[in-house]
């Protein structure tokens, strides 16, 4: 089966859903061949590992009912909400992460969208970061309008982050306060405004293997630029807090098959990697991934950027990214 896939890839042909389903279910030594093939495809993009970082600029009190999220008002979690950070605070965080090795910095806010005053703060923060650092700026602020997308682009943001989270068929088991089509509409708005789009999801929420693959094929159809793969880190007080974790090898197989479905895209290992992959984090960069989210996540801690950069160097890869 793998020989047939290798032949298709050498001809720059796309794999189909049936082939992807067979690949993600491989076991034993075939897994090692799958990882090697995915790494070969990844190597065509070069040896640089794209490094990005985030700031949770506005935390909690979100009206949406996403079952995985500590920031939803529907979930009884232990986070402490806070309002939009001041511009100087956001800039300081960006400068710190640039010093740690990040090439891209994302301003993230909780909520379905952003209020007028907070949006103006976001615009001024983008301008300051672009003026006072070499970082590329990404925005993750919920649903967008065409007008707001153009304003963000004009301020200097180059990429919009907006995860689909899972497949269309599984989405309503995770969230009911907005729809999958709402999310796709925001992605199209961002693309019309000239943004790169960072869009992926979370695995380990109780979805099937088919759901994971359907997400990957939707991302291919949408032609997004960067695909973050998060692995559920169950938060106490959320409906998913007792979800059984995915095995590290299954995470690696998911990453490898995503690489074969999306050969020319950035595939980034993000939240939950420390808890779920443990000592196998580095192997994912030899199994198809070519990006990492550095530092802390929205409401959970990551490991130190220094440790991640050491890991990348130890693998013979190059830490960094492209400043735009």
Number of C-alpha atoms within 10 A of each C-alpha: 10 15 8 9 19 18 11 13 16 9 9 10 11 14 16 11 15 10 16 21 16 12 21 23 13 17 13 7 8 14 20 14 14 25 23 16 23 27 21 14 22 26 15 10 14 11 17 17 24 23 24 26 26 25 22 20 23 23 23 22 19 21 15 19 18 25 21 23 27 26 27 21 16 18 21 14 16 12 14 11 13 13 13 22 19 15 19 13 14 23 21 12 17 28 18 12 22 19 12 16 19 30 23 27 27 24 23 21 26 25 20 15 17 18 11 9 9 18 18 15 16 26 19 18 24 27 18 18 24 18 11 11 15 17 23 22 29 27 24 20 22 18 20 23 13 13 10 16 23 18 16 26 21 14 18 21 26 20 25 30 24 22 21 22 24 27 22 16 12 19 18 15 14 19 16 13 11 15 14 18 11 12 18 17 15 19 26 17 20 26 18 13 19 15 23 20 24 23 22 25 20 22 23 22 23 16 17 14 15 15 18 23 22 20 22 26 19 17 23 17 10 15 15 21 19 23 27 23 28 21 23 25 23 22 22 16 17 20 17 20 16 11 15 12 16 16 11 18 15 17 21 25 24 23 24 31 27 27 26 25 22 25 21 14 19 23 29 26 22 25 26 21 24 16 16 20 20 11 11 15 18 16 16 25 28 21 27 31 29 26 25 28 25 28 23 18 17 20 17 13 12 19 13 12 21 13 12 21 22 11 17 20 13 11 14 10 17 15 22 20 18 14 12 13
